[in-house]
Amino acid sequence: MDYAQLLPSLFELKASSFYIALVAERERRRVLEIIRNHMKPDQRIFVGVVSPIDPRIERRRGRGAALGRAAECTKHSAGTAAC
């Protein structure tokens, strides 16, 4: 399912925490922008950037960069730069 169809209505739920897997998502920046544009100020977003079923060893640098982008893109404040 396309996150663009799901996320806007998901963030309308009366829930404060959301867990979203992005490791297999091809358009991560697009999804992070959708999250940033639709999340409420009181909502926390947990973004999964590690695949528990992938047998390859992941590099710390790559995962750190993915987490950094996710953190920057999901900040909920006026004037946040584009992802």
PDB file of N, CA, C and O in Angstrom, chain B, residues numbered from 101:
ATOM      1  N   MET B 101       0.840  -1.177   0.000  1.00  0.00           N
ATOM      2  CA  MET B 101       0.000   0.000   0.000  1.00  0.00           C
ATOM      3  C   MET B 101       0.886   1.242   0.000  1.00  0.00           C
ATOM      4  O   MET B 101       1.928   1.281   0.655  1.00  0.00           O
ATOM      5  N   ASP B 102       0.460   2.231  -0.730  1.00  0.00           N
ATOM      6  CA  ASP B 102       1.195   3.490  -0.797  1.00  0.00           C
ATOM      7  C   ASP B 102       0.976   4.270   0.499  1.00  0.00           C
ATOM      8  O   ASP B 102      -0.157   4.492   0.925  1.00  0.00           O
ATOM      9  N   TYR B 103       2.090   4.681   1.116  1.00  0.00           N
ATOM     10  CA  TYR B 103       2.002   5.440   2.368  1.00  0.00           C
ATOM     11  C   TYR B 103       1.211   6.735   2.188  1.00  0.00           C
ATOM     12  O   TYR B 103       0.597   7.208   3.145  1.00  0.00           O
ATOM     13  N   ALA B 104       1.208   7.314   0.997  1.00  0.00           N
ATOM     14  CA  ALA B 104       0.467   8.559   0.761  1.00  0.00           C
ATOM     15  C   ALA B 104      -1.033   8.363   0.985  1.00  0.00           C
ATOM     16  O   ALA B 104      -1.733   9.307   1.351  1.00  0.00           O
ATOM     17  N   GLN B 105      -1.521   7.162   0.770  1.00  0.00           N
ATOM     18  CA  GLN B 105      -2.931   6.868   0.997  1.00  0.00           C
ATOM     19  C   GLN B 105      -3.218   6.550   2.460  1.00  0.00           C
ATOM     20  O   GLN B 105      -4.306   6.841   2.956  1.00  0.00           O
ATOM     21  N   LEU B 106      -2.259   5.960   3.145  1.00  0.00           N
ATOM     22  CA  LEU B 106      -2.464   5.487   4.506  1.00  0.00           C
ATOM     23  C   LEU B 106      -2.177   6.531   5.582  1.00  0.00           C
ATOM     24  O   LEU B 106      -2.988   6.717   6.490  1.00  0.00           O
ATOM     25  N   LEU B 107      -1.044   7.208   5.494  1.00  0.00           N
ATOM     26  CA  LEU B 107      -0.579   8.039   6.605  1.00  0.00           C
ATOM     27  C   LEU B 107      -1.489   9.196   6.991  1.00  0.00           C
ATOM     28  O   LEU B 107      -1.684   9.420   8.186  1.00  0.00           O
ATOM     29  N   PRO B 108      -2.062   9.952   6.042  1.00  0.00           N
ATOM     30  CA  PRO B 108      -2.925  11.050   6.481  1.00  0.00           C
ATOM     31  C   PRO B 108      -4.064  10.595   7.397  1.00  0.00           C
ATOM     32  O   PRO B 108      -4.342  11.249   8.402  1.00  0.00           O
ATOM     33  N   SER B 109      -4.712   9.503   7.069  1.00  0.00           N
ATOM     34  CA  SER B 109      -5.803   9.015   7.922  1.00  0.00           C
ATOM     35  C   SER B 109      -5.265   8.341   9.187  1.00  0.00           C
ATOM     36  O   SER B 109      -5.917   8.383  10.230  1.00  0.00           O
ATOM     37  N   LEU B 110      -4.101   7.731   9.107  1.00  0.00           N
ATOM     38  CA  LEU B 110      -3.508   7.102  10.286  1.00  0.00           C
ATOM     39  C   LEU B 110      -3.258   8.132  11.382  1.00  0.00           C
ATOM     40  O   LEU B 110      -3.528   7.869  12.554  1.00  0.00           O
ATOM     41  N   PHE B 111      -2.747   9.300  11.011  1.00  0.00           N
ATOM     42  CA  PHE B 111      -2.435  10.327  12.000  1.00  0.00           C
ATOM     43  C   PHE B 111      -3.677  11.025  12.549  1.00  0.00           C
ATOM     44  O   PHE B 111      -3.570  11.854  13.453  1.00  0.00           O
ATOM     45  N   GLU B 112      -4.836  10.703  12.021  1.00  0.00           N
ATOM     46  CA  GLU B 112      -6.093  11.219  12.581  1.00  0.00           C
ATOM     47  C   GLU B 112      -6.561  10.375  13.772  1.00  0.00           C
ATOM     48  O   GLU B 112      -7.434  10.796  14.531  1.00  0.00           O
ATOM     49  N   LEU B 113      -5.979   9.188  13.931  1.00  0.00           N
ATOM     50  CA  LEU B 113      -6.330   8.341  15.069  1.00  0.00           C
ATOM     51  C   LEU B 113      -5.924   9.020  16.370  1.00  0.00           C
ATOM     52  O   LEU B 113      -4.963   9.788  16.401  1.00  0.00           O
ATOM     53  N   LYS B 114      -6.639   8.743  17.419  1.00  0.00           N
ATOM     54  CA  LYS B 114      -6.302   9.298  18.726  1.00  0.00           C
ATOM     55  C   LYS B 114      -5.259   8.408  19.377  1.00  0.00           C
ATOM     56  O   LYS B 114      -5.531   7.678  20.329  1.00  0.00           O
ATOM     57  N   ALA B 115      -4.052   8.496  18.829  1.00  0.00           N
ATOM     58  CA  ALA B 115      -2.921   7.714  19.330  1.00  0.00           C
ATOM     59  C   ALA B 115      -1.727   8.654  19.391  1.00  0.00           C
ATOM     60  O   ALA B 115      -1.606   9.584  18.593  1.00  0.00           O
ATOM     61  N   SER B 116      -0.862   8.401  20.337  1.00  0.00           N
ATOM     62  CA  SER B 116       0.282   9.299  20.493  1.00  0.00           C
ATOM     63  C   SER B 116       1.574   8.726  19.919  1.00  0.00           C
ATOM     64  O   SER B 116       2.531   9.473  19.714  1.00  0.00           O
ATOM     65  N   SER B 117       1.625   7.438  19.659  1.00  0.00           N
ATOM     66  CA  SER B 117       2.852   6.819  19.151  1.00  0.00           C
ATOM     67  C   SER B 117       2.553   5.962  17.932  1.00  0.00           C
ATOM     68  O   SER B 117       1.567   5.227  17.892  1.00  0.00           O
ATOM     69  N   PHE B 118       3.427   6.076  16.942  1.00  0.00           N
ATOM     70  CA  PHE B 118       3.281   5.309  15.710  1.00  0.00           C
ATOM     71  C   PHE B 118       4.613   4.670  15.371  1.00  0.00           C
ATOM     72  O   PHE B 118       5.659   5.301  15.516  1.00  0.00           O
ATOM     73  N   TYR B 119       4.587   3.449  14.930  1.00  0.00           N
ATOM     74  CA  TYR B 119       5.772   2.702  14.539  1.00  0.00           C
ATOM     75  C   TYR B 119       5.685   2.447  13.036  1.00  0.00           C
ATOM     76  O   TYR B 119       4.785   1.742  12.579  1.00  0.00           O
ATOM     77  N   ILE B 120       6.605   3.011  12.272  1.00  0.00           N
ATOM     78  CA  ILE B 120       6.541   2.938  10.819  1.00  0.00           C
ATOM     79  C   ILE B 120       7.844   2.339  10.293  1.00  0.00           C
ATOM     80  O   ILE B 120       8.929   2.859  10.555  1.00  0.00           O
ATOM     81  N   ALA B 121       7.723   1.247   9.552  1.00  0.00           N
ATOM     82  CA  ALA B 121       8.895   0.583   8.976  1.00  0.00           C
ATOM     83  C   ALA B 121       9.250   1.239   7.651  1.00  0.00           C
ATOM     84  O   ALA B 121       8.428   1.292   6.737  1.00  0.00           O
ATOM     85  N   LEU B 122      10.475   1.737   7.550  1.00  0.00           N
ATOM     86  CA  LEU B 122      10.913   2.383   6.318  1.00  0.00           C
ATOM     87  C   LEU B 122      12.053   1.654   5.624  1.00  0.00           C
ATOM     88  O   LEU B 122      12.460   2.045   4.530  1.00  0.00           O
ATOM     89  N   VAL B 123      12.567   0.612   6.238  1.00  0.00           N
ATOM     90  CA  VAL B 123      13.762  -0.030   5.691  1.00  0.00           C
ATOM     91  C   VAL B 123      13.541  -0.547   4.266  1.00  0.00           C
ATOM     92  O   VAL B 123      14.468  -0.493   3.459  1.00  0.00           O
ATOM     93  N   ALA B 124      12.382  -1.031   3.938  1.00  0.00           N
ATOM     94  CA  ALA B 124      12.124  -1.570   2.607  1.00  0.00           C
ATOM     95  C   ALA B 124      11.480  -0.542   1.674  1.00  0.00           C
ATOM     96  O   ALA B 124      11.241  -0.834   0.503  1.00  0.00           O
ATOM     97  N   GLU B 125      11.206   0.627   2.176  1.00  0.00           N
ATOM     98  CA  GLU B 125      10.543   1.666   1.377  1.00  0.00           C
ATOM     99  C   GLU B 125      11.530   2.258   0.372  1.00  0.00           C
ATOM    100  O   GLU B 125      12.631   2.662   0.745  1.00  0.00           O
ATOM    101  N   ARG B 126      11.144   2.310  -0.879  1.00  0.00           N
ATOM    102  CA  ARG B 126      12.024   2.849  -1.925  1.00  0.00           C
ATOM    103  C   ARG B 126      12.073   4.373  -1.909  1.00  0.00           C
ATOM    104  O   ARG B 126      13.112   4.962  -2.207  1.00  0.00           O
ATOM    105  N   GLU B 127      10.973   5.006  -1.570  1.00  0.00           N
ATOM    106  CA  GLU B 127      10.901   6.472  -1.585  1.00  0.00           C
ATOM    107  C   GLU B 127      10.843   6.999  -0.150  1.00  0.00           C
ATOM    108  O   GLU B 127       9.842   7.584   0.265  1.00  0.00           O
ATOM    109  N   ARG B 128      11.915   6.788   0.593  1.00  0.00           N
ATOM    110  CA  ARG B 128      11.946   7.156   2.013  1.00  0.00           C
ATOM    111  C   ARG B 128      11.730   8.639   2.237  1.00  0.00           C
ATOM    112  O   ARG B 128      10.969   9.023   3.125  1.00  0.00           O
ATOM    113  N   ARG B 129      12.386   9.483   1.449  1.00  0.00           N
ATOM    114  CA  ARG B 129      12.224  10.934   1.631  1.00  0.00           C
ATOM    115  C   ARG B 129      10.777  11.350   1.448  1.00  0.00           C
ATOM    116  O   ARG B 129      10.260  12.162   2.215  1.00  0.00           O
ATOM    117  N   ARG B 130      10.127  10.803   0.446  1.00  0.00           N
ATOM    118  CA  ARG B 130       8.724  11.122   0.192  1.00  0.00           C
ATOM    119  C   ARG B 130       7.857  10.724   1.385  1.00  0.00           C
ATOM    120  O   ARG B 130       6.986  11.484   1.809  1.00  0.00           O
ATOM    121  N   VAL B 131       8.100   9.538   1.916  1.00  0.00           N
ATOM    122  CA  VAL B 131       7.328   9.071   3.066  1.00  0.00           C
ATOM    123  C   VAL B 131       7.605   9.949   4.288  1.00  0.00           C
ATOM    124  O   VAL B 131       6.680  10.281   5.028  1.00  0.00           O
ATOM    125  N   LEU B 132       8.857  10.325   4.505  1.00  0.00           N
ATOM    126  CA  LEU B 132       9.187  11.193   5.633  1.00  0.00           C
ATOM    127  C   LEU B 132       8.519  12.566   5.501  1.00  0.00           C
ATOM    128  O   LEU B 132       8.094  13.149   6.498  1.00  0.00           O
ATOM    129  N   GLU B 133       8.427  13.073   4.283  1.00  0.00           N
ATOM    130  CA  GLU B 133       7.721  14.341   4.066  1.00  0.00           C
ATOM    131  C   GLU B 133       6.233  14.206   4.375  1.00  0.00           C
ATOM    132  O   GLU B 133       5.628  15.104   4.960  1.00  0.00           O
ATOM    133  N   ILE B 134       5.651  13.081   3.978  1.00  0.00           N
ATOM    134  CA  ILE B 134       4.232  12.829   4.279  1.00  0.00           C
ATOM    135  C   ILE B 134       4.027  12.775   5.783  1.00  0.00           C
ATOM    136  O   ILE B 134       3.070  13.348   6.304  1.00  0.00           O
ATOM    137  N   ILE B 135       4.928  12.086   6.483  1.00  0.00           N
ATOM    138  CA  ILE B 135       4.840  12.011   7.941  1.00  0.00           C
ATOM    139  C   ILE B 135       4.905  13.406   8.536  1.00  0.00           C
ATOM    140  O   ILE B 135       4.063  13.780   9.354  1.00  0.00           O
ATOM    141  N   ARG B 136       5.906  14.175   8.125  1.00  0.00           N
ATOM    142  CA  ARG B 136       6.081  15.523   8.676  1.00  0.00           C
ATOM    143  C   ARG B 136       4.866  16.401   8.411  1.00  0.00           C
ATOM    144  O   ARG B 136       4.476  17.189   9.273  1.00  0.00           O
ATOM    145  N   ASN B 137       4.269  16.282   7.248  1.00  0.00           N
ATOM    146  CA  ASN B 137       3.138  17.132   6.881  1.00  0.00           C
ATOM    147  C   ASN B 137       1.834  16.758   7.576  1.00  0.00           C
ATOM    148  O   ASN B 137       0.928  17.587   7.665  1.00  0.00           O
ATOM    149  N   HIS B 138       1.723  15.533   8.067  1.00  0.00           N
ATOM    150  CA  HIS B 138       0.449  15.077   8.628  1.00  0.00           C
ATOM    151  C   HIS B 138       0.476  14.739  10.114  1.00  0.00           C
ATOM    152  O   HIS B 138      -0.583  14.597  10.725  1.00  0.00           O
ATOM    153  N   MET B 139       1.652  14.608  10.705  1.00  0.00           N
ATOM    154  CA  MET B 139       1.703  14.265  12.131  1.00  0.00           C
ATOM    155  C   MET B 139       1.244  15.451  12.974  1.00  0.00           C
ATOM    156  O   MET B 139       1.403  16.609  12.585  1.00  0.00           O
ATOM    157  N   LYS B 140       0.680  15.143  14.122  1.00  0.00           N
ATOM    158  CA  LYS B 140       0.226  16.162  15.074  1.00  0.00           C
ATOM    159  C   LYS B 140       1.360  16.464  16.055  1.00  0.00           C
ATOM    160  O   LYS B 140       2.230  15.619  16.266  1.00  0.00           O
ATOM    161  N   PRO B 141       1.363  17.647  16.651  1.00  0.00           N
ATOM    162  CA  PRO B 141       2.445  18.014  17.575  1.00  0.00           C
ATOM    163  C   PRO B 141       2.620  17.055  18.754  1.00  0.00           C
ATOM    164  O   PRO B 141       3.729  16.902  19.267  1.00  0.00           O
ATOM    165  N   ASP B 142       1.545  16.414  19.184  1.00  0.00           N
ATOM    166  CA  ASP B 142       1.639  15.527  20.349  1.00  0.00           C
ATOM    167  C   ASP B 142       1.894  14.066  19.977  1.00  0.00           C
ATOM    168  O   ASP B 142       1.833  13.191  20.841  1.00  0.00           O
ATOM    169  N   GLN B 143       2.177  13.794  18.711  1.00  0.00           N
ATOM    170  CA  GLN B 143       2.411  12.429  18.269  1.00  0.00           C
ATOM    171  C   GLN B 143       3.904  12.149  18.148  1.00  0.00           C
ATOM    172  O   GLN B 143       4.675  13.005  17.712  1.00  0.00           O
ATOM    173  N   ARG B 144       4.302  10.939  18.540  1.00  0.00           N
ATOM    174  CA  ARG B 144       5.682  10.475  18.412  1.00  0.00           C
ATOM    175  C   ARG B 144       5.743   9.445  17.303  1.00  0.00           C
ATOM    176  O   ARG B 144       4.884   8.568  17.203  1.00  0.00           O
ATOM    177  N   ILE B 145       6.759   9.559  16.475  1.00  0.00           N
ATOM    178  CA  ILE B 145       6.915   8.643  15.361  1.00  0.00           C
ATOM    179  C   ILE B 145       8.204   7.849  15.560  1.00  0.00           C
ATOM    180  O   ILE B 145       9.278   8.430  15.709  1.00  0.00           O
ATOM    181  N   PHE B 146       8.097   6.544  15.562  1.00  0.00           N
ATOM    182  CA  PHE B 146       9.257   5.660  15.640  1.00  0.00           C
ATOM    183  C   PHE B 146       9.461   5.089  14.241  1.00  0.00           C
ATOM    184  O   PHE B 146       8.572   4.436  13.694  1.00  0.00           O
ATOM    185  N   VAL B 147      10.628   5.335  13.669  1.00  0.00           N
ATOM    186  CA  VAL B 147      10.906   4.924  12.301  1.00  0.00           C
ATOM    187  C   VAL B 147      11.887   3.763  12.307  1.00  0.00           C
ATOM    188  O   VAL B 147      12.986   3.866  12.851  1.00  0.00           O
ATOM    189  N   GLY B 148      11.479   2.661  11.698  1.00  0.00           N
ATOM    190  CA  GLY B 148      12.345   1.485  11.604  1.00  0.00           C
ATOM    191  C   GLY B 148      13.254   1.580  10.401  1.00  0.00           C
ATOM    192  O   GLY B 148      12.781   1.697   9.270  1.00  0.00           O
ATOM    193  N   VAL B 149      14.569   1.531  10.632  1.00  0.00           N
ATOM    194  CA  VAL B 149      15.529   1.618   9.537  1.00  0.00           C
ATOM    195  C   VAL B 149      16.430   0.381   9.457  1.00  0.00           C
ATOM    196  O   VAL B 149      17.388   0.360   8.685  1.00  0.00           O
ATOM    197  N   VAL B 150      16.128  -0.626  10.240  1.00  0.00           N
ATOM    198  CA  VAL B 150      16.902  -1.869  10.237  1.00  0.00           C
ATOM    199  C   VAL B 150      15.950  -3.032   9.966  1.00  0.00           C
ATOM    200  O   VAL B 150      14.875  -3.123  10.559  1.00  0.00           O
ATOM    201  N   SER B 151      16.360  -3.909   9.071  1.00  0.00           N
ATOM    202  CA  SER B 151      15.541  -5.072   8.747  1.00  0.00           C
ATOM    203  C   SER B 151      15.946  -6.254   9.626  1.00  0.00           C
ATOM    204  O   SER B 151      17.088  -6.708   9.550  1.00  0.00           O
ATOM    205  N   PRO B 152      15.043  -6.758  10.450  1.00  0.00           N
ATOM    206  CA  PRO B 152      15.386  -7.893  11.301  1.00  0.00           C
ATOM    207  C   PRO B 152      15.487  -9.216  10.542  1.00  0.00           C
ATOM    208  O   PRO B 152      15.979 -10.202  11.091  1.00  0.00           O
ATOM    209  N   ILE B 153      15.031  -9.253   9.290  1.00  0.00           N
ATOM    210  CA  ILE B 153      15.074 -10.509   8.535  1.00  0.00           C
ATOM    211  C   ILE B 153      16.136 -10.506   7.445  1.00  0.00           C
ATOM    212  O   ILE B 153      16.309 -11.513   6.758  1.00  0.00           O
ATOM    213  N   ASP B 154      16.852  -9.399   7.270  1.00  0.00           N
ATOM    214  CA  ASP B 154      17.908  -9.325   6.269  1.00  0.00           C
ATOM    215  C   ASP B 154      19.187  -9.919   6.858  1.00  0.00           C
ATOM    216  O   ASP B 154      19.663  -9.435   7.884  1.00  0.00           O
ATOM    217  N   PRO B 155      19.757 -10.959   6.234  1.00  0.00           N
ATOM    218  CA  PRO B 155      20.945 -11.611   6.799  1.00  0.00           C
ATOM    219  C   PRO B 155      22.236 -10.790   6.641  1.00  0.00           C
ATOM    220  O   PRO B 155      23.245 -11.108   7.269  1.00  0.00           O
ATOM    221  N   ARG B 156      22.213  -9.753   5.818  1.00  0.00           N
ATOM    222  CA  ARG B 156      23.429  -8.949   5.625  1.00  0.00           C
ATOM    223  C   ARG B 156      23.731  -8.126   6.875  1.00  0.00           C
ATOM    224  O   ARG B 156      22.824  -7.677   7.576  1.00  0.00           O
ATOM    225  N   ILE B 157      25.010  -7.939   7.136  1.00  0.00           N
ATOM    226  CA  ILE B 157      25.431  -7.097   8.252  1.00  0.00           C
ATOM    227  C   ILE B 157      25.363  -5.651   7.775  1.00  0.00           C
ATOM    228  O   ILE B 157      25.925  -5.300   6.738  1.00  0.00           O
ATOM    229  N   GLU B 158      24.676  -4.827   8.536  1.00  0.00           N
ATOM    230  CA  GLU B 158      24.521  -3.435   8.144  1.00  0.00           C
ATOM    231  C   GLU B 158      25.632  -2.586   8.734  1.00  0.00           C
ATOM    232  O   GLU B 158      26.106  -2.845   9.841  1.00  0.00           O
ATOM    233  N   ARG B 159      26.032  -1.595   8.005  1.00  0.00           N
ATOM    234  CA  ARG B 159      27.065  -0.678   8.472  1.00  0.00           C
ATOM    235  C   ARG B 159      26.437   0.371   9.384  1.00  0.00           C
ATOM    236  O   ARG B 159      25.348   0.881   9.119  1.00  0.00           O
ATOM    237  N   ARG B 160      27.151   0.677  10.462  1.00  0.00           N
ATOM    238  CA  ARG B 160      26.669   1.671  11.418  1.00  0.00           C
ATOM    239  C   ARG B 160      26.479   3.029  10.737  1.00  0.00           C
ATOM    240  O   ARG B 160      25.502   3.728  11.006  1.00  0.00           O
ATOM    241  N   ARG B 161      27.394   3.393   9.874  1.00  0.00           N
ATOM    242  CA  ARG B 161      27.328   4.698   9.210  1.00  0.00           C
ATOM    243  C   ARG B 161      26.036   4.836   8.396  1.00  0.00           C
ATOM    244  O   ARG B 161      25.375   5.873   8.454  1.00  0.00           O
ATOM    245  N   GLY B 162      25.687   3.821   7.658  1.00  0.00           N
ATOM    246  CA  GLY B 162      24.476   3.863   6.836  1.00  0.00           C
ATOM    247  C   GLY B 162      23.208   3.975   7.674  1.00  0.00           C
ATOM    248  O   GLY B 162      22.300   4.735   7.337  1.00  0.00           O
ATOM    249  N   ARG B 163      23.149   3.223   8.757  1.00  0.00           N
ATOM    250  CA  ARG B 163      21.966   3.273   9.630  1.00  0.00           C
ATOM    251  C   ARG B 163      21.900   4.614  10.360  1.00  0.00           C
ATOM    252  O   ARG B 163      20.821   5.177  10.543  1.00  0.00           O
ATOM    253  N   GLY B 164      23.058   5.117  10.773  1.00  0.00           N
ATOM    254  CA  GLY B 164      23.085   6.411  11.451  1.00  0.00           C
ATOM    255  C   GLY B 164      22.592   7.525  10.545  1.00  0.00           C
ATOM    256  O   GLY B 164      21.854   8.409  10.980  1.00  0.00           O
ATOM    257  N   ALA B 165      23.000   7.480   9.288  1.00  0.00           N
ATOM    258  CA  ALA B 165      22.557   8.488   8.327  1.00  0.00           C
ATOM    259  C   ALA B 165      21.051   8.395   8.113  1.00  0.00           C
ATOM    260  O   ALA B 165      20.369   9.418   8.044  1.00  0.00           O
ATOM    261  N   ALA B 166      20.533   7.179   8.006  1.00  0.00           N
ATOM    262  CA  ALA B 166      19.088   6.994   7.823  1.00  0.00           C
ATOM    263  C   ALA B 166      18.313   7.507   9.028  1.00  0.00           C
ATOM    264  O   ALA B 166      17.265   8.135   8.871  1.00  0.00           O
ATOM    265  N   LEU B 167      18.816   7.248  10.219  1.00  0.00           N
ATOM    266  CA  LEU B 167      18.156   7.752  11.425  1.00  0.00           C
ATOM    267  C   LEU B 167      18.209   9.271  11.494  1.00  0.00           C
ATOM    268  O   LEU B 167      17.237   9.913  11.890  1.00  0.00           O
ATOM    269  N   GLY B 168      19.339   9.843  11.110  1.00  0.00           N
ATOM    270  CA  GLY B 168      19.473  11.297  11.112  1.00  0.00           C
ATOM    271  C   GLY B 168      18.490  11.954  10.172  1.00  0.00           C
ATOM    272  O   GLY B 168      17.860  12.949  10.531  1.00  0.00           O
ATOM    273  N   ARG B 169      18.346  11.412   8.963  1.00  0.00           N
ATOM    274  CA  ARG B 169      17.375  11.957   8.005  1.00  0.00           C
ATOM    275  C   ARG B 169      15.963  11.835   8.545  1.00  0.00           C
ATOM    276  O   ARG B 169      15.169  12.768   8.427  1.00  0.00           O
ATOM    277  N   ALA B 170      15.646  10.701   9.131  1.00  0.00           N
ATOM    278  CA  ALA B 170      14.308  10.502   9.685  1.00  0.00           C
ATOM    279  C   ALA B 170      14.031  11.507  10.794  1.00  0.00           C
ATOM    280  O   ALA B 170      12.940  12.074  10.858  1.00  0.00           O
ATOM    281  N   ALA B 171      15.008  11.730  11.668  1.00  0.00           N
ATOM    282  CA  ALA B 171      14.829  12.674  12.773  1.00  0.00           C
ATOM    283  C   ALA B 171      14.628  14.089  12.251  1.00  0.00           C
ATOM    284  O   ALA B 171      13.747  14.805  12.725  1.00  0.00           O
ATOM    285  N   GLU B 172      15.429  14.494  11.289  1.00  0.00           N
ATOM    286  CA  GLU B 172      15.306  15.854  10.743  1.00  0.00           C
ATOM    287  C   GLU B 172      13.989  16.051  10.018  1.00  0.00           C
ATOM    288  O   GLU B 172      13.360  17.102  10.144  1.00  0.00           O
ATOM    289  N   CYS B 173      13.567  15.052   9.262  1.00  0.00           N
ATOM    290  CA  CYS B 173      12.370  15.189   8.444  1.00  0.00           C
ATOM    291  C   CYS B 173      11.089  15.114   9.256  1.00  0.00           C
ATOM    292  O   CYS B 173      10.052  15.613   8.818  1.00  0.00           O
ATOM    293  N   THR B 174      11.142  14.510  10.410  1.00  0.00           N
ATOM    294  CA  THR B 174       9.908  14.364  11.183  1.00  0.00           C
ATOM    295  C   THR B 174       9.810  15.357  12.334  1.00  0.00           C
ATOM    296  O   THR B 174       8.897  15.259  13.154  1.00  0.00           O
ATOM    297  N   LYS B 175      10.739  16.318  12.407  1.00  0.00           N
ATOM    298  CA  LYS B 175      10.600  17.372  13.419  1.00  0.00           C
ATOM    299  C   LYS B 175       9.332  18.133  13.130  1.00  0.00           C
ATOM    300  O   LYS B 175       9.052  18.463  11.978  1.00  0.00           O
ATOM    301  N   HIS B 176       8.572  18.413  14.146  1.00  0.00           N
ATOM    302  CA  HIS B 176       7.299  19.103  13.957  1.00  0.00           C
ATOM    303  C   HIS B 176       7.460  20.536  14.435  1.00  0.00           C
ATOM    304  O   HIS B 176       7.148  20.874  15.577  1.00  0.00           O
ATOM    305  N   SER B 177       7.955  21.369  13.528  1.00  0.00           N
ATOM    306  CA  SER B 177       8.095  22.778  13.870  1.00  0.00           C
ATOM    307  C   SER B 177       7.964  23.605  12.613  1.00  0.00           C
ATOM    308  O   SER B 177       8.253  23.127  11.516  1.00  0.00           O
ATOM    309  N   ALA B 178       7.531  24.839  12.764  1.00  0.00           N
ATOM    310  CA  ALA B 178       7.381  25.729  11.626  1.00  0.00           C
ATOM    311  C   ALA B 178       8.758  26.011  11.037  1.00  0.00           C
ATOM    312  O   ALA B 178       9.730  26.189  11.770  1.00  0.00           O
ATOM    313  N   GLY B 179       8.833  26.048   9.738  1.00  0.00           N
ATOM    314  CA  GLY B 179      10.072  26.396   9.075  1.00  0.00           C
ATOM    315  C   GLY B 179      11.064  25.265   8.942  1.00  0.00           C
ATOM    316  O   GLY B 179      12.237  25.516   8.665  1.00  0.00           O
ATOM    317  N   THR B 180      10.642  24.035   9.129  1.00  0.00           N
ATOM    318  CA  THR B 180      11.550  22.897   8.966  1.00  0.00           C
ATOM    319  C   THR B 180      11.916  22.782   7.485  1.00  0.00           C
ATOM    320  O   THR B 180      11.054  22.869   6.610  1.00  0.00           O
ATOM    321  N   ALA B 181      13.177  22.591   7.230  1.00  0.00           N
ATOM    322  CA  ALA B 181      13.627  22.452   5.833  1.00  0.00           C
ATOM    323  C   ALA B 181      13.067  21.188   5.211  1.00  0.00           C
ATOM    324  O   ALA B 181      12.707  20.238   5.907  1.00  0.00           O
ATOM    325  N   ALA B 182      13.001  21.193   3.901  1.00  0.00           N
ATOM    326  CA  ALA B 182      12.515  20.007   3.181  1.00  0.00           C
ATOM    327  C   ALA B 182      13.455  18.844   3.418  1.00  0.00           C
ATOM    328  O   ALA B 182      14.645  19.038   3.668  1.00  0.00           O
ATOM    329  N   CYS B 183      12.925  17.639   3.341  1.00  0.00           N
ATOM    330  CA  CYS B 183      13.714  16.424   3.548  1.00  0.00           C
ATOM    331  C   CYS B 183      14.617  16.162   2.377  1.00  0.00           C
ATOM    332  O   CYS B 183      15.357  15.179   2.376  1.00  0.00           O
TER     333      CYS B 183
END
